[in-house]
Amino acid sequence: MELDLSPKLPKQLYGGNGGSYLAWDPSELPMLKDGNIAAGKLALEKNGFALPRYSDSAKVAYVLQGCGTSGIVLPEKEEKVIAIKKGDAMALLFGTVTWWYNKEDTDLVVLFLGETSKAHKCGEFTDFFLTGSNSVFSGFSTEFQCRASDLKEAEVKTLVGSQKGTGIVKLDPSFQMPVPKEEHREGMALNCLEAPLDVNIPNGGRVVVLNTKNLPLVREVGLGADLVRLDGSAMCSPGFSCDSALQVTYVVRGSGRAQVVAIDGKRVLEVTVKAGNLFIVPRFFLVSKIADPDGLEWFSIISTPNPIFTNLAGKTSVWKALSPQVLQAAFNISPEAENHFRSKRNSDAVFFPPPS
């Protein structure tokens, strides 16, 4: 069966006048199921409130647009209420309860990428809501609800039955949600647009890597991530993950061309990627991208908290590591041709500016 790596857009699963939740369908993007990866996107309108829920998967959340408030309750911990904005990344462990709120005119949009090896369905997130018409608490009998909450039957019916919304609701503008605390952000969120750059190539591109050093929770989540911003017409060096990690990429902004090469030198994907696309690079497959003139920005998760990559271009490429004689024999070329090849791309760059 031929591997389908073509980029896909998400479909809405639920929503209302407070916003919507969308997800990528494993039946349309089989690599999600094959790689035990899922992807979803929450879009909250003004005064939109995503009801408290927990998930069957560990994941990384990335704020694509807007600003708002998030409540995070780690297992057996107190609630952390943090202000979030575009560029923020958060690592969400198994069993973490979250809620999300937007009080601004601009929609708050949050991307979720995660691993589903322990999930109910491979390639999909399943959320368990604490309140609302599909609340897990409402599934218990009145007797169990009363004894668990120490309330009378009428009180329990009011508690459980008052919220008619499902997943996302719209709050009254006068309702006062908890005020975020700056100290709660420490160790919980990292802004990838403000963090120190791990790679910075003039006219080429910039990278911020999310790992165990700048956001320790990613170790427990078991995922790494990065934000890559490629300048107009610049190229990202062909490379592959050499620790069997899977790359799941969401295009945040701009557009460009992508090529993926598999076994036996077979090109399995050549496509123009655009903002909103999600595509996956299988383990050990090589990938390279060239931005269109308006540039290209993407956010990726890698299925290991500290990924290692090998590049086929630049000073640190595998070509430059091999001895001249080996390259001559391997390519079946003259010493002059090998020397000319070796003399090119002698910078440490993984991004290459457009030809002058």
C-alpha positions in Angstrom: 0.0 0.0 0.0 1.4 3.4 -1.0 2.2 5.7 1.9 0.0 8.9 1.9 2.0 11.8 3.4 0.1 14.6 1.7 -0.7 17.6 4.1 -4.2 17.7 5.5 -6.6 20.2 7.2 -8.6 19.5 10.3 -12.4 19.0 10.7 -14.6 20.4 13.4 -15.6 17.9 16.1 -17.8 20.2 18.2 -18.4 23.9 19.0 -20.9 26.7 19.3 -21.1 30.4 19.8 -18.1 30.3 22.1 -15.7 28.6 19.7 -14.9 25.3 18.2 -12.6 22.3 18.5 -11.1 20.7 15.3 -9.0 17.6 14.8 -7.1 15.8 12.1 -8.8 12.5 11.1 -6.5 9.4 11.1 -8.6 7.9 8.2 -7.5 10.9 6.1 -4.0 11.0 7.4 -3.0 7.4 8.1 0.4 8.3 9.5 -1.3 9.6 12.6 -2.5 6.1 13.5 0.6 4.4 12.3 2.8 6.8 14.3 0.6 6.9 17.4 0.3 10.7 17.0 -2.8 12.9 17.2 -3.4 16.6 16.4 -6.2 19.0 17.3 -6.9 22.7 17.4 -9.0 24.8 19.8 -10.4 28.1 18.6 -12.1 30.3 21.2 -14.1 33.4 20.3 -14.4 36.4 22.6 -15.7 35.2 26.1 -15.3 31.6 24.9 -14.6 29.1 27.7 -13.3 25.6 27.0 -14.7 23.5 29.9 -12.4 21.6 32.2 -11.3 18.3 30.8 -8.5 15.8 30.9 -7.1 13.7 28.0 -6.0 10.1 27.5 -2.7 11.4 25.9 0.3 13.4 26.8 0.7 16.4 24.5 2.3 19.7 23.7 0.1 22.8 23.4 1.2 25.8 21.2 -0.6 29.1 21.0 -1.0 30.0 17.4 -3.0 33.2 17.8 -4.3 35.6 20.3 -4.0 35.7 24.1 -6.0 34.4 27.0 -6.0 32.4 30.2 -5.3 28.8 30.9 -5.9 26.8 34.0 -3.7 23.7 34.5 -4.0 21.2 37.3 -1.3 18.6 37.3 -2.1 15.3 39.0 -2.3 15.8 42.8 -1.2 19.5 42.4 -3.0 22.8 42.9 -4.4 24.8 40.0 -2.0 27.0 38.1 -3.7 29.9 36.3 -1.4 31.5 33.6 -1.7 34.2 31.0 -1.0 32.8 27.6 -0.2 34.5 24.3 0.9 33.7 20.7 4.1 31.7 20.8 3.6 30.0 24.2 4.2 26.3 24.4 3.1 24.1 27.3 3.8 20.4 28.0 0.7 18.6 29.3 1.1 15.3 31.1 -1.3 12.4 31.3 -4.2 13.2 33.6 -3.6 16.9 33.5 -6.9 18.9 33.8 -7.0 22.1 31.7 -9.4 24.9 30.9 -9.0 27.7 28.4 -10.6 31.2 28.3 -10.5 34.1 25.9 -11.7 37.6 26.9 -10.2 39.4 23.9 -11.7 40.4 20.5 -9.1 38.3 18.6 -9.8 34.6 18.6 -7.5 32.5 20.8 -6.2 29.5 18.8 -4.3 26.7 20.4 -2.7 23.7 18.6 -2.3 20.3 20.4 0.1 17.7 19.2 0.7 14.5 21.2 1.4 10.8 21.4 -1.4 8.2 21.6 0.3 4.9 22.3 -1.8 4.6 25.5 -4.9 6.3 24.2 -8.3 4.7 23.6 -7.9 5.2 19.8 -4.6 5.4 18.0 -4.1 8.7 16.3 -6.9 10.5 18.2 -7.2 12.4 21.5 -10.1 11.5 23.7 -11.1 14.2 26.2 -13.0 13.5 29.4 -15.1 16.5 30.5 -15.6 17.3 34.1 -18.7 19.4 33.5 -21.3 20.0 30.8 -23.9 17.8 29.0 -21.3 15.1 28.5 -19.6 15.3 31.9 -18.1 12.1 33.3 -19.6 13.0 36.7 -23.1 13.0 35.2 -22.7 9.3 34.3 -22.9 8.3 37.9 -26.2 7.6 39.6 -27.7 10.2 41.9 -26.8 8.2 44.9 -23.2 8.1 43.9 -23.2 11.8 43.1 -24.7 12.7 46.4 -22.3 10.6 48.5 -19.3 11.8 46.5 -20.1 15.5 46.8 -21.8 15.4 50.2 -24.8 17.2 48.8 -28.5 16.5 48.8 -30.3 15.2 45.8 -31.8 18.5 44.7 -28.4 20.2 45.1 -26.7 17.6 43.0 -29.3 17.9 40.3 -28.6 21.7 40.2 -24.8 21.1 40.2 -24.8 18.5 37.5 -27.7 19.6 35.3 -27.2 23.4 35.1 -24.5 23.4 32.4 -26.1 22.5 29.1 -23.1 23.2 26.9 -20.8 20.6 25.5 -17.1 21.3 25.6 -17.1 25.0 24.8 -19.5 27.7 26.1 -19.7 31.5 25.9 -19.6 33.3 29.2 -21.3 36.6 30.1 -18.9 39.5 29.5 -19.4 40.5 33.1 -18.3 37.2 34.5 -14.9 37.4 36.3 -12.6 34.5 35.7 -9.5 33.8 37.9 -6.7 36.3 37.5 -3.5 34.8 36.1 -0.4 34.8 38.3 3.0 35.4 36.8 4.8 33.0 39.2 2.5 30.2 37.9 4.2 30.4 34.4 7.5 29.2 35.7 8.2 25.7 34.5 4.7 25.6 32.8 5.1 27.7 29.6 7.9 28.8 27.3 7.3 31.5 24.7 9.1 30.3 21.6 9.0 33.8 19.9 10.9 35.3 22.9 13.2 32.5 24.0 16.9 32.4 23.1 17.5 31.1 19.6 19.1 27.7 19.2 19.9 28.5 15.5 20.0 31.9 13.9 21.2 32.2 10.3 21.0 35.7 8.7 18.6 35.7 5.7 18.2 31.9 6.3 16.2 31.1 9.4 15.8 30.7 13.1 15.0 27.8 15.5 13.9 27.5 19.1 13.9 24.0 20.4 11.6 22.9 23.2 13.5 20.4 25.3 14.2 19.2 28.9 16.5 22.2 29.5 14.1 25.0 28.9 10.8 23.2 29.7 11.6 20.2 32.0 8.1 18.8 31.8 8.7 17.6 28.2 10.8 14.8 29.7 7.6 13.4 31.4 5.5 14.1 28.3 8.2 12.2 26.2 8.1 14.7 23.3 10.3 17.4 22.0 9.2 20.3 19.9 10.6 23.2 17.8 9.5 26.4 16.2 11.2 27.0 12.8 11.0 30.3 11.0 12.5 30.2 7.4 13.1 33.5 5.6 11.7 34.2 2.2 13.2 31.8 -0.5 15.6 30.3 2.0 16.1 26.5 2.3 16.2 24.1 5.2 18.9 21.5 4.8 17.9 18.0 3.9 18.1 15.9 7.0 16.7 13.0 9.1 16.1 12.1 12.7 18.8 9.6 13.6 17.2 8.4 16.9 14.1 7.0 15.2 11.9 10.0 16.1 8.8 10.8 14.1 8.3 14.5 13.0 4.8 15.9 13.0 4.7 19.4 11.5 2.0 22.1 11.5 2.5 25.0 9.2 1.9 28.2 11.2 2.5 30.9 8.6 3.5 31.4 4.9 4.0 28.7 2.3 6.8 26.7 0.6 7.8 23.6 -1.1 8.6 20.3 0.7 10.2 17.1 -0.4 10.4 13.8 1.5 12.7 11.0 0.4 12.3 7.4 1.6 14.0 4.0 1.0 15.9 3.5 -2.2 16.0 7.2 -3.0 12.3 7.3 -3.7 10.7 10.7 -3.4 7.4 10.0 -1.6 6.2 13.6 -1.2 6.7 16.7 -3.3 4.1 19.3 -2.3 3.4 23.0 -1.6 2.6 23.4 2.1 0.5 26.3 3.4 -0.6 27.7 6.7 -2.9 25.3 8.5 -1.5 22.2 6.9 -0.3 19.2 9.0 2.1 16.7 7.6 4.2 13.9 9.0 7.7 12.7 8.2 8.2 9.0 9.0 11.2 7.7 11.0 14.5 8.0 9.1 12.9 9.6 6.0 14.7 12.7 4.8 12.9 16.0 4.5 13.8 19.4 3.1 11.8 22.6 2.6 12.2 25.8 0.5 10.2 28.8 1.6 8.2 30.9 -0.9 9.1 34.7 -1.0 6.8 35.4 2.0 8.7 32.9 4.2 7.6 29.8 6.0 7.0 29.1 9.7 6.2 25.7 11.3 5.8 24.1 14.7 6.8 20.5 15.1 6.8 17.8 17.7 9.4 15.0 17.7 8.6 11.7 19.4 11.6 12.1 21.8 12.3 14.8 24.4 15.8 15.5 23.1 15.9 14.8 19.4 19.1 14.3 17.3 19.3 15.1 13.6 21.7 14.4 10.8 22.0 16.8 7.9 23.2 16.2 4.4 24.4 19.8 3.8 26.7 22.2 5.7 29.9 21.9 7.6 28.5 19.4 10.1 26.9 17.2 7.4 27.7 13.5 7.1 29.3 14.2 3.8 32.0 16.4 5.4 32.6 13.8 8.1 33.5 11.1 5.5 37.0 10.9 4.3 37.8 12.2 0.7 38.7 8.7 -0.5 35.4 7.3 0.7 33.4 10.0 -1.1 35.4 9.5 -4.3 34.7 5.8 -4.3 31.1 6.1 -3.1 30.2 8.7 -5.8 32.7 7.3 -8.3 34.1 10.7 -9.0 37.5 12.2 -9.5 39.5 13.8 -6.6 39.0 17.2 -8.2 35.2 16.7 -8.3 35.2 15.5 -4.7 37.3 18.5 -3.6 35.0 20.9 -5.3 32.0 19.3 -3.7 33.7 19.4 -0.2 34.6 23.0 -0.6 30.9 24.0 -0.9 28.6 24.7 2.1 31.3 25.0 4.7 29.2 26.9 7.3 27.5 25.3 10.2 24.2 26.5 8.9 21.2 24.2 8.5 19.4 27.0 6.7 20.6 28.5 3.4 19.7 32.0 2.1 18.4 32.2 -1.5 21.1 32.3 -4.2 22.4 35.8 -4.8 
